[in-house]
């Protein structure tokens, strides 16, 4: 089995983000690393984040830093990754790519302890960069310019210190003196040797300054001083003319200013009043904002509170450090302050936010300062505050993030054409169920009912130079309705259009006159109101019409074509007639090219399954240029011109192209390239769009022409970053559409469906899925479908949180406390007022502020029944007594007394470490009542371990309780044990069954294949895996095959060899005799690994599903970082050969950007086996043309054929 | 095998041990070995962000806190070292 791996939704979580002027000029961009993806984002003028460029690097990006050479206008990006190399990138604005400026190898690849890549620090003046590892190694590279002003990089200088753990690195701003880097270090060598533990307790973190002597080209340890043992992060303090230099050391509960030869200045970080005393406050992200005369820092704690840190300084001397409460936003992995007054917060989990500064925290608020730091016997006196609503920031945009994707199911609950993906995302109060549909999201602007069933709609301008449309013209079977567009849309009768007949086409003709084509003729309405009417000869009527701004072709019944042109005076003149062999199915004329008199091509579709291209040139007017036969009669034709691009943000440069699109009656869209000179057709591609014949319309999206295809669902064909995309729109079936432009909506679409007129806009381009969000209460763990009623049952649980009632009580209390001013600080008055209006208007939303922290042994959990159609929760059971739900399944016991029941595995007082031997688990059995909408507890059975897996099996319930697999039957008061097997190595985390086989996944030891023998009432293992795999997800593929994913980011398939499988099935003892002869405590048979692939991200869910109606199934997976991918089996050997060769050439010709070898990355833990990386293959169109041709030559194909293959492969999956 | 070769191999080993932390030797104790494995594991967790997030979700902590906890655990990953026997 060979699989094609394709990422359908790129990772949406962010590891780190930096900001700078990467494209040069004034605009600021944000570079974000999303695991293996490097993105460049920019907030546009409307304050929306736009992705400018995105590239997959096939390696784990761990750190990013930006630097700028003195006097330069542009920032470079340094990337620390798992490649054992330092890579410097420059964003090339013209080509919209990252150019690799330098790549220097320094060590082994992989995320290792002593191989640098974890930390990056740059000298603020851009003269050197330090790259560090968790332990021991630090390397310094000197950056400079050569005579032609290109960036140069030196060989590395070592600043190693063995037995030393490094917590953080940063550059120290010391103007143009020798560059200095600061590090928080901890030496463990003595602690390792001292059995008494004294050395360990005395182990002290140090702040060490490394100086790069540019003259001697040497790095030395300049200064090292003990620092608070909770130190975890360093922030550069501006130096030289801008500030006092030195560093801010962020430690647990403190921020300390340190510099060589300067006494420490320390202040406590204010604590939330409701924080348990055992918990510290740790800074997780920081940003600095520098303006001409001032600078300040924003630091964010692990609870999401943002503080503004300011330094009072006089020259180099810092007299006071102040930490003032700023605002609270969701916890971020990085925050970036942009020059335009934006704050970009890359959330750890959930949607990222773009905030605008309303103020910079000048108003009084809770503040702690170094000057009033109080030291008591128990340590430093804490300062308390209460989070409040946003005061300084206001959120203006958010970027959706699925991270972490906890569970996912592909189901078609809404009975739509394609299935929906139901995914559980997020954590704690920001958890949600997200329903993903493939396709672009749209915004509906207006829906209005019309009198009767409209058949077609057009929009028309009054003058070619008008910006907005003047009329919407709607045609019915026997009438035409004209609506004028203004402040409102209303019917008019003075437009000159004939309203007693249906219309076939309405358009602007010439510069300023209107044309209406109706079955009996053409009505030409001149700008001054004169009307010219052309009538059809005899009793023939017009059946089809093709037109652009200057040309009109009509087809009469019987097959006669008449061609008109608008002359200089705007008069429509008949030019040519031509008799075709039979009735015509459709017509289209290409738009008039810029600066020309006429378009050269007319496309004619006939019922004999052909499409012809006819010339419209005066010399060979209506002569056939080329013929194409298609699989079914064409219904609609459309020429789509793709303008030439010279790169930039449009993506790769490509010449202008003309495509002929035909919508066929069998629902297929057929796309062909038209030679712009000869009219020859070549390079055709087809795609099935839906059950109805697609009707094609030209619209404009982002100022470029695009194609709307209306089949049983609407599709949009458009160019995005240099690629043609054909994507469904998440909207209902439409009959007819036209572009729409008014001052409220610059680029909309007006359409008719049923008896309604709909106006909508297309939102974000380039996305694969659009989502509907249903918020949840706690971190969702798993969910199951109640198959009969199509309801979802979700289990949610959180550690270290309070139950809903406790939270409510605490909140009330805290508002009351706020009322009497117990804020432990001098700003009580202010807070009092603040708290008061919060109480009235907007109680603190948990989504923003997070749940208050409880002691770590406290758990909260709930079971929810949710109706996905209405997105309403029909039942929510909050578990009591510190119980948390871990597993869920539906079960039908063989005595059908209750029908489908719900089994939920819970644990009371779960503790991960130290492992408790005696945990109390329960299996709850619930009955669905009120048509499945509600749950009723039948009984609760106590078990001796953690029930992490539950599954129905032959009318009974299988439960994995720690290392025990047990079969239960339903009793009146509790579950009854029937059979068990205790031979599993660690903890059972998944159970799947098929016929009499049971596939058990162990948390650490991969799959075990079991059988149940009913007559002997015995469960036994007959095969297992020989590789230790830390399973995170599993899925049953077929009788002998299981798909699994491990915690290190691998997806693999195991299969029981065919002969073994048959032997076991035929053996009357079912392989039991053999089982008794098992060696080395293992099962007698071993499964083979047949597929292996490193995804590079922890896969949390696997499922076999098909995203296209009638398509073959693929294995879909979701990951912690919020990406969704698919593995699709190849059906032909030729395809396997083709794609493996393409992959090989891509590896050679286009090595990944960050220096990781592609093959090594995909084989990071186990050698990749029988999986072709579609993500790498899909980078083919981004290669320069000559490289594309070179690879294509080696494959004996043309680049266009390769593109077609790639498109086909993708279309099989989604 | 000549004496000089043996010396050579030894010196090569020493070089490796100095260069690559965690390279074993004949007298490696169980404790030292485990400590090494644990430190390597923690470093790997910190380096692989998805794995770090996975732990953070399990423990309901922020990723930053989880990273700090793992770094802290690198000091004494397996508790105190055992008493030396030979002294």
Interface residues (C-beta under 8 A of the other chain):
Chain A: X13 X15 X35 X60 X62 X82 X111 X112 X113 X114 X117 X118 X133 X134 X135 X136 X162 X165 X167 X186 X188 X191 X192 X193 X194 X195 X196 X197 X200 X203 X232 X252 X282 X283 X284 X285 X302 X303 X331 X333 X348 X349 X403 X404 X406 X427 X428 X779 X798 X799 X800 X801 X856 X912 X1032 X1047 X1048 X1049 X1096 X1097 X1098 X1119 X1120 X1121
Chain B: X20 X21 X22 X32 X35 X39 X40 X42 X43 X44 X46 X47 X48 X49 X50 X51 X53 X54 X56 X57 X58 X59 X60 X61 X62 X63 X64 X65 X68 X71 X74 X75 X76 X80 X81 X82 X83 X84
